[in-house]
Amino acid sequence: MRRVARLSFLACCALLSATAAARAQTGEALKTTPVPTTPVRDGFTLAAVGDLIYLRPMLATIERQSPDMVKILREADVTFGNFETSVFQPRRFKGSPQAESGGAWLLADPAVPRDLAKMGFDIVSHANNHVTDWGVEGLYETLDGLDEAGLVHSGSGRTLSAARAPAYLDTPAGRIGLVSASSSFTPMSRAADPLGEIPGRGGVNALRTAQTRLVSPADLAVLARLSGTTGGAPVRFGGLRYRAGDQTGVTYEIDPADERANALAVRQARQNGNFAIFSLHNHEAGATSEQPGDFAVAIAHKAIDEGADAFIGHGPHLLRGIEIYKGKPIFYSLGNFAMMNNSLDAVPPDMYDQYGVAPGSTTTPELLQARNARSFADRRLYESVIAVSRYRNGRLSEIRLYPIDLGVKAAGVARGVPKLADAEVGGAILGRVQRLSMPFGTAISIENGIGIIRITPDTAG
């Protein structure tokens, strides 16, 4: 009897497979249907900040110097940031620093994830250019550290599918889905899926882009002649791609496969939750540019079209504008929340090589001070905001921008540690966000030292 039942079951499976194959050949494959979704609870608040280059436990100090700032983070239903460092205990570490880093070999105290959780952070992106500073071994240790602290994270993983998959945070206000990607990454840090007998590779959910430099038609003609190019634009010269444009600058094209896969992940995050966030780490179009790359605008709109309720950008370490698109917030860059890159106690010899200094000839703080004076002197890197979005009946109703000062006038280890800004620094920060948001049609009023965006039918888009 059992054998007969087994044969009947296999026969049914074969019939179903044959039917499915026949339907696929005739265009009758399964058609997707809309998935019903429900919004988050009325009154839901999302607090968002930019990069967390947070390398040592500082909660006690931060609570003492800026308790009101900590209160903002803790009172939100969900608080988000970009975790831009590795976490492990060096003397127990089985890996090694890689020959290529994201610019520096960032390493935080193992207690840092727990410190951030106690500060109020709930969910973080881990998609950025520092994911594999310490190889996949450092990545895996970091993921374990985030898990142990209870910080929900997305954007990196042991395979590309894992790095790209939504992560979920269940809260009393609803289920929050997060998809995180990075368009700025080292070549070795892109994750990959297994194929056949080939294992997968741990790394980041990379959003690849192709850069084209825009030049005048006359300059393009010169480049074409020098490179021997015929047949029109684009022209490749010196390893770069050029084409003619009305204005000089840089334009980017998103890899179609990466765009489709991330759009699918965003759609799933919204379908399986009550609120979806798409987070993008991007340095383009240059670390000193206050304007986002054109592709960032395109992918932000695409993410919202696919179901994202908020787009949160970070990466250039400075603020960029805010757009309200279809009633959803787009933060093109929220700058830094912590910038403790001067707090490393030890660095690989590769970092000394970068600056032509022999290990043992200077202290690590002296090396970092010289580096930061050259590369991180711009005060805008130490001025940012906490953006708190409030929702009514499932719709964005208001965004409050609380200016923060990461030690604009501080020195040494005090620099890079956040606090609420005073009237002078805060006014300058909000004035800049006001100016940068105007081209996107976003009006920001400044009331009692806080920037306020009120969503009306006109601003909802």
C-alpha positions in Angstrom: 0.0 0.0 0.0 2.8 2.4 0.9 4.5 1.7 -2.4 1.4 2.3 -4.3 0.8 5.6 -2.5 4.4 6.6 -3.1 4.1 5.9 -6.8 0.8 7.9 -7.0 2.4 10.9 -5.3 5.4 10.8 -7.7 3.0 10.5 -10.7 1.1 13.6 -9.5 4.3 15.6 -9.1 5.4 14.6 -12.6 2.0 15.6 -14.0 2.1 19.0 -12.2 5.6 19.6 -13.5 4.6 18.8 -17.0 1.6 21.0 -16.8 3.7 23.9 -15.4 6.2 23.5 -18.2 3.4 23.4 -20.8 1.9 26.6 -19.4 5.2 28.3 -19.4 5.7 27.4 -23.1 2.3 28.8 -24.0 2.6 32.0 -21.9 0.3 30.7 -19.2 2.9 30.9 -16.4 1.8 32.0 -12.9 0.9 35.7 -12.9 1.8 37.8 -9.8 -1.0 39.5 -8.0 -0.9 42.5 -5.7 -0.1 41.7 -2.1 -2.3 43.6 0.4 -0.3 45.8 2.8 -1.2 47.8 5.9 0.5 50.9 7.2 2.3 51.4 10.5 0.4 52.5 13.6 -0.9 56.1 13.7 1.7 58.4 15.3 4.7 56.2 14.2 8.1 58.1 14.4 11.3 57.2 12.6 14.5 58.8 13.8 17.4 58.6 11.2 21.0 59.6 11.2 23.9 59.1 8.8 27.2 57.4 9.3 28.1 55.7 12.7 31.9 55.8 12.7 31.5 55.1 16.4 34.6 53.3 17.6 34.5 53.3 21.4 31.7 53.1 24.0 30.8 56.7 24.7 27.2 56.5 26.0 28.0 57.8 29.5 29.8 60.8 28.1 27.1 61.5 25.5 24.3 61.2 28.1 26.2 63.7 30.3 26.9 66.3 27.6 23.7 66.0 25.6 20.9 64.1 27.4 18.2 65.8 25.2 19.8 64.3 22.1 19.8 60.8 23.6 16.1 61.3 24.5 15.3 62.1 20.9 16.9 58.8 19.8 15.2 56.7 22.5 11.7 58.2 22.1 11.3 57.4 18.4 9.6 54.1 17.6 12.5 53.2 15.4 16.0 54.7 15.2 18.3 54.1 12.2 21.9 54.7 11.4 24.7 53.3 9.1 27.1 51.1 11.0 30.4 51.9 9.2 33.1 49.9 11.0 34.2 46.4 11.9 33.9 45.0 15.4 36.1 42.3 17.0 38.7 41.7 19.6 42.1 41.9 17.8 44.0 39.4 20.0 41.3 36.7 19.3 40.9 37.6 15.6 41.6 34.8 13.1 41.7 37.1 10.0 43.9 39.9 8.9 43.7 43.5 7.5 43.2 43.4 3.8 45.7 45.0 1.3 42.8 47.3 0.3 40.5 49.1 2.6 37.7 51.6 2.3 40.1 54.4 3.0 41.1 53.4 6.5 41.0 50.1 8.5 38.1 51.0 10.8 37.8 48.9 14.0 35.5 49.4 17.0 35.5 48.1 20.5 33.4 44.9 20.8 31.1 46.8 23.3 30.1 49.4 20.7 27.0 47.6 19.2 25.6 47.2 22.7 26.4 50.9 23.5 24.4 52.0 20.4 21.5 49.8 21.3 21.4 51.3 24.7 21.5 54.8 23.2 18.3 54.0 21.3 19.4 52.6 17.9 17.3 49.7 16.7 18.1 49.0 13.0 21.3 49.7 11.0 22.6 49.5 7.5 25.8 47.6 7.1 26.4 48.4 3.4 29.4 50.7 2.9 32.9 50.8 1.7 34.4 49.5 5.0 32.6 46.2 5.1 35.7 44.1 4.2 38.5 46.2 5.7 39.4 43.1 7.7 38.3 40.6 5.1 35.3 38.3 5.3 36.5 37.1 8.7 36.1 40.7 10.1 32.7 41.0 8.3 31.4 37.8 10.0 32.6 38.9 13.4 30.9 42.2 12.9 27.6 40.6 11.9 27.8 38.4 15.0 28.4 41.4 17.2 25.4 43.2 15.8 23.2 40.2 16.3 24.4 39.8 19.9 23.5 43.4 20.6 20.0 43.0 19.1 20.7 45.5 16.3 18.7 44.5 13.2 21.0 44.9 10.1 21.0 44.5 6.4 23.3 45.2 3.4 26.1 42.7 4.0 26.1 38.9 4.4 27.8 35.6 3.7 26.3 35.6 0.1 24.9 38.2 -2.2 21.4 37.0 -1.6 21.9 37.3 2.1 23.4 40.8 1.8 20.5 41.9 -0.5 17.7 40.4 1.6 15.4 42.6 3.7 15.9 42.6 7.4 12.9 43.1 9.7 12.4 44.8 13.0 9.1 44.0 14.8 7.9 46.9 17.0 4.6 47.8 18.7 4.0 50.2 15.9 4.4 47.6 13.2 7.0 45.6 11.3 9.8 47.6 9.7 11.7 46.2 6.7 15.2 47.4 5.7 17.0 46.9 2.4 20.6 48.4 2.3 23.0 48.8 -0.6 26.2 50.6 -1.3 27.3 52.2 -4.6 30.7 53.0 -3.1 32.7 49.8 -2.4 36.1 48.2 -2.9 36.3 45.7 -5.8 36.9 42.8 -3.3 34.0 43.6 -1.1 31.1 42.8 -3.5 29.3 39.7 -2.3 28.5 36.8 -4.6 26.2 33.8 -4.6 27.3 30.2 -4.8 27.0 28.4 -8.2 27.2 24.7 -8.5 30.4 23.6 -6.6 31.6 27.1 -6.3 31.0 28.6 -2.8 29.5 32.0 -2.3 31.5 35.0 -1.1 30.7 37.2 1.8 30.5 40.9 1.3 28.3 43.9 0.5 25.1 44.4 -1.5 26.8 46.4 -4.2 24.8 48.8 -6.5 27.2 49.0 -9.4 27.3 52.2 -11.5 29.1 53.2 -14.7 30.5 56.8 -14.6 30.6 59.0 -17.7 32.3 62.4 -17.7 30.4 65.1 -19.6 32.5 67.5 -21.7 31.9 70.1 -24.4 31.5 68.8 -28.0 34.8 70.4 -28.9 36.7 68.7 -26.0 35.0 65.4 -26.9 36.3 65.7 -30.5 39.8 66.2 -29.1 39.5 63.1 -26.9 38.1 61.1 -29.8 41.1 62.1 -32.0 43.6 61.3 -29.2 42.1 57.9 -28.5 41.5 57.0 -32.1 37.7 56.6 -31.5 35.3 56.5 -34.4 31.6 56.1 -34.6 30.6 58.8 -32.0 30.1 58.9 -28.3 31.0 57.7 -25.8 34.7 58.0 -26.0 37.1 56.1 -23.8 40.3 57.8 -22.9 42.8 57.2 -20.0 40.5 54.5 -18.6 37.5 56.9 -18.3 34.4 57.3 -20.4 33.4 60.7 -21.9 30.4 62.1 -23.9 29.2 65.5 -24.9 26.9 67.4 -22.5 25.3 70.8 -22.2 27.2 71.2 -18.9 30.4 69.6 -17.7 30.1 67.2 -14.9 29.6 63.5 -14.2 26.6 61.2 -14.9 26.1 57.6 -13.8 24.3 54.6 -15.1 23.0 52.0 -12.7 23.7 48.4 -13.5 20.3 47.1 -14.6 20.6 43.7 -12.8 21.5 45.4 -9.5 18.6 47.8 -9.9 16.1 45.1 -10.6 17.3 42.9 -7.7 17.2 45.8 -5.2 13.8 46.9 -6.4 12.5 43.4 -5.9 13.9 43.3 -2.3 12.3 46.6 -1.5 8.9 45.4 -2.8 9.2 42.3 -0.7 10.2 44.3 2.4 7.0 46.3 2.0 4.8 43.3 1.3 6.1 41.5 4.4 6.0 44.5 6.7 4.1 47.7 7.5 6.9 50.1 6.6 9.9 49.7 4.3 13.2 51.7 4.2 15.8 51.7 1.4 19.2 52.8 2.5 22.0 53.7 0.1 25.7 54.4 1.0 27.1 56.6 -1.8 30.2 58.9 -2.1 29.3 59.9 -5.6 29.5 62.6 -7.1 32.5 63.3 -4.9 33.2 63.5 -1.2 33.0 67.3 -1.2 29.8 67.6 -3.3 26.6 68.7 -1.6 24.6 67.5 -4.5 23.7 63.8 -5.0 24.8 61.9 -8.1 22.0 61.8 -10.7 21.7 58.0 -10.2 21.0 58.5 -6.5 17.9 60.6 -7.4 16.9 57.9 -9.9 17.3 55.0 -7.5 15.5 56.9 -4.7 12.5 57.5 -6.8 12.6 53.9 -8.1 12.7 52.5 -4.5 9.7 54.6 -3.5 7.9 53.5 -6.6 8.5 49.9 -5.6 7.1 50.4 -2.1 9.7 52.0 0.1 8.3 54.5 2.7 11.6 56.2 3.2 15.0 56.6 1.4 17.9 57.2 3.7 21.3 58.2 2.1 24.7 58.5 3.7 28.3 58.2 2.6 29.8 61.6 1.7 30.0 62.5 5.4 28.2 65.8 4.8 24.6 66.8 4.5 22.7 66.9 1.2 19.2 68.0 0.4 15.8 66.5 1.3 13.1 65.7 -1.2 9.4 64.7 -0.6 8.5 62.3 -3.4 5.0 61.0 -3.6 4.6 61.9 0.0 7.7 59.9 1.1 10.9 61.4 2.5 14.2 61.2 0.6 17.2 62.1 2.7 20.0 62.2 0.1 22.6 62.3 2.8 22.3 62.7 6.6 26.1 63.2 7.0 27.6 61.8 10.1 26.3 61.0 13.6 29.7 60.0 14.9 33.1 60.6 13.3 35.6 59.0 15.6 38.2 58.2 13.0 40.8 59.8 15.2 40.2 57.3 18.0 42.0 54.3 16.5 44.6 53.0 18.9 46.4 50.7 16.3 46.4 50.6 12.5 48.0 48.2 10.0 51.4 49.1 8.5 49.6 49.7 5.2 48.2 53.0 6.7 51.7 54.2 7.5 52.7 53.4 3.9 49.8 55.5 2.6 51.4 58.6 4.1 55.1 57.7 3.7 55.7 57.2 7.4 57.7 54.4 9.0 56.0 52.5 11.7 57.6 53.3 15.1 58.6 56.8 14.0 55.4 58.4 15.3 52.4 57.5 17.5 49.1 56.4 16.0 47.3 59.6 17.2 50.0 61.7 15.5 49.5 59.8 12.2 45.8 60.2 12.4 46.0 63.9 13.3 48.1 64.5 10.3 45.8 62.5 8.1 42.7 64.2 9.4 44.2 67.7 9.0 44.7 66.8 5.3 41.5 64.9 4.5 38.9 65.7 7.3 39.4 69.4 8.1 36.2 70.6 6.5 33.9 71.6 9.4 30.8 70.4 7.4 31.9 66.9 8.2 31.1 67.6 11.9 27.7 69.2 11.4 24.6 67.1 10.8 21.0 66.5 11.9 18.8 63.9 13.4 15.8 63.6 11.2 12.6 62.5 12.9 9.7 61.7 10.6 6.2 61.5 12.1 3.3 59.6 10.4 -0.5 60.1 10.7 -2.9 57.5 9.4 0.0 55.9 7.6 1.1 59.1 5.8 4.1 61.3 6.5 2.8 64.4 8.3 6.0 66.2 9.5 9.8 65.9 9.6 11.8 67.6 12.4 15.5 68.2 11.9 17.5 68.5 15.1 21.0 69.9 14.4 23.9 68.1 16.0 27.5 69.2 16.5 30.2 66.5 16.3 32.9 68.8 17.9 33.3 71.5 15.3 35.5 73.4 17.8 36.8 70.4 19.7 40.2 68.7 19.3 41.7 65.3 20.0 39.4 62.4 21.1 36.6 64.9 21.8 36.2 65.5 18.1 33.7 63.4 16.3 31.4 62.8 19.4 27.9 64.2 18.8 25.8 66.6 20.9 22.9 68.9 20.1 24.2 72.0 18.4 24.0 75.4 20.0 22.1 78.3 18.4 25.1 79.5 16.3 26.2 76.1 14.9 22.6 74.8 14.7 21.5 77.9 12.7 24.3 77.4 10.2 23.4 73.7 9.8 19.7 74.2 9.3 20.3 77.1 6.9 22.5 74.9 4.8 19.9 72.1 4.7 17.3 74.7 3.8 19.4 75.8 0.8 20.2 72.3 -0.4 16.6 71.2 -0.2 15.1 74.1 -2.2 16.0 72.6 -5.6 13.9 69.6 -4.7 10.9 71.9 -3.9 11.2 71.2 -0.1 10.4 74.1 2.2 12.0 74.0 5.7 11.0 76.4 8.4 13.3 77.0 11.4 11.5 77.3 14.7 13.2 77.4 18.1 16.3 75.9 16.7 14.6 73.0 14.9 14.0 72.6 11.2 10.4 71.6 10.3 9.1 70.2 7.1 5.2 70.1 7.1 3.6 67.8 4.6 0.6 69.3 2.8 -1.2 68.1 -0.3 1.1 70.5 -2.3 4.3 69.0 -0.8 3.2 65.4 -0.8 3.8 65.1 -4.6 
